[in-house]
Amino acid sequence: MATEILMPALSPTMTEGTLARWLKKEGDTVSSGDVLAEIETDKATMEVEAVDEGILGRILIEAGAQGVAVNTPIAILVEEGEAVPDQVTKSAPPAPAAAPAASVAEPAKKAAAAPALTPAKVAPAHGKDRIFASPLARRIAKQNNIDISKLKGSGPHGRIVRRDVEAAASAPKAPVQAAVAAGETRTVPHSTMRKVIAKRLTEAKSTIPHFYVSVDVELDALLALRSQINALAASEGEESFKISVNDMLIKAVAVALKRVPAVNASYTNETMILYDDADISVAVSIPDGLITPIVRQADKKSLRQISQEAKDLVKRAREGKLKPDEFQGGTFSVSNMGMYGVKDFSAIINPPQAAILAIAAGRRQPVIKGSEIVPATVMTVTLSVDHRVIDGSTAAEWLSAFRSVVESPLNLVI
């Protein structure tokens, strides 16, 4: 019996998404575990696998469609030899939130054999009286003053879809003769991720009473310890293994959270939530925005474990292959822009967390020690906190603990 494939909820916060592209086409045989499509969620682009076997009889939502609500039918799966219905009268139950590569269809009860499979009839993109294009493609074409009738569609049966219009919009344009030369502009539609980032950061900044505390931290002892650890690894034949400064700072944040647990918290209207585990969300830049994979229980892990886990998370974050539980549920965030030479900055809190640490570049400068002026490597860190949860004295106490750990880095290995 024919089964509807539904738009899956790939994270607890997902209410809609963009059907980025189909990896199967109408008439293709589908086996359990086959990747059907790529869905762009509020966090990343994820692959969606099938759990049933059958034929992809009809695609209901074209590639590139935005704002597709969760549990909306996006395709129809039929058994071999079964005709493709115009619609399925009884859909499978809505799928709960699932990890990437979660299946998106449930089997329906099997019925008696039906006539041979009849491929869905779709008119060509350019008919005698009508141009076939997705609504999104038409909207983007209108925004960019593109004559859609002159485009060649790459969608099913030549249908014009978003990528065709975007390619035309980004193509080199002939120079325009004008009395005064002027720069050209173009519009780029927001991705689902960019929309959600904009919405959440606006809400966080406007509803959470932020305040900021900064401190300078000397790095020389930590850098010396890092060199010793990496040299030891190389001497033991592990040249490929290297601890980064960021790995050590993640561990330092976790140790400081155990020393001042009041910062490892969240605010609700009724209670404060205090967390036992130091689950550190690490801000990672990806092509379309930002994602925060989590090093869980960082206080209980060695530097080696943190380094290996962080490298794997960052790699898969940039490939769009993180599972929802790998970037949701952290208790404290770290944003490091030291590699860009940034002197200092303040970060926006990632709710429901109550704090985020902004880490700037280490730089050589003179410092006073006793009666002497000596050179040192110093970085500025800024703690952004939710004043509903954390008071100024608590924030200062946590920063003092963090600085103590970094400047006496044996705390990271014992």
Stockholm file with secondary structure:
# STOCKHOLM 1.0

chainA/1-414         MATEILMPALSPTMTEGTLARWLKKEGDTVSSGDVLAEIETDKATMEVEAVDEGILGRILIEAGAQGVAVNTPIAILVEEGEAVPDQVTKSAPPAPAAAPAASVAEPAKKAAAAPALTPAKVAPAHGKDRIFASPLARRIAKQNNIDISKLKGSGPHGRIVRRDVEAAASAPKAPVQAAVAAGETRTVPHSTMRKVIAKRLTEAKSTIPHFYVSVDVELDALLALRSQINALAASEGEESFKISVNDMLIKAVAVALKRVPAVNASYTNETMILYDDADISVAVSIPDGLITPIVRQADKKSLRQISQEAKDLVKRAREGKLKPDEFQGGTFSVSNMGMYGVKDFSAIINPPQAAILAIAAGRRQPVIKGSEIVPATVMTVTLSVDHRVIDGSTAAEWLSAFRSVVESPLNLVI
#=GR chainA/1-414 SS CCEEEECCCCSTTCSEEEEEEESSCTTCEECTTCEEEEEECSSCEEEEECCSCEEEEEECSCTTCCCEETTCEEEEEECTTCCCCSSCSSCCCCCCCCCTTCBCCCCCCCCSCCSCCCCCCCCCSBCSSCBCBCHHHHHHHHHTTCCGGGCCCCSGGGCBCHHHHHHHHHSCCCCCCCSSCCCCCCCCCCCHHHHHHHHHHHHHHHHSCEEEEEEEEECHHHHHHHHHHHHHHHHTTCTTCCCCHHHHHHHHHHHHHHHSGGGSEEECSSCEEECSSCCEEECEEETTEEECCEETTGGGSCHHHHHHHHHHHHHHHHTTCCCGGGTSCCSEEEEECGGGTCCCCCCCCCTTBSEEEEECCCEEEEEEETTEEEEEEEEEEEEEEETTTCCHHHHHHHHHHHHHHHHSGGGGTC
#=GC SS_cons         CCEEEECCCCSTTCSEEEEEEESSCTTCEECTTCEEEEEECSSCEEEEECCSCEEEEEECSCTTCCCEETTCEEEEEECTTCCCCSSCSSCCCCCCCCCTTCBCCCCCCCCSCCSCCCCCCCCCSBCSSCBCBCHHHHHHHHHTTCCGGGCCCCSGGGCBCHHHHHHHHHSCCCCCCCSSCCCCCCCCCCCHHHHHHHHHHHHHHHHSCEEEEEEEEECHHHHHHHHHHHHHHHHTTCTTCCCCHHHHHHHHHHHHHHHSGGGSEEECSSCEEECSSCCEEECEEETTEEECCEETTGGGSCHHHHHHHHHHHHHHHHTTCCCGGGTSCCSEEEEECGGGTCCCCCCCCCTTBSEEEEECCCEEEEEEETTEEEEEEEEEEEEEEETTTCCHHHHHHHHHHHHHHHHSGGGGTC
//
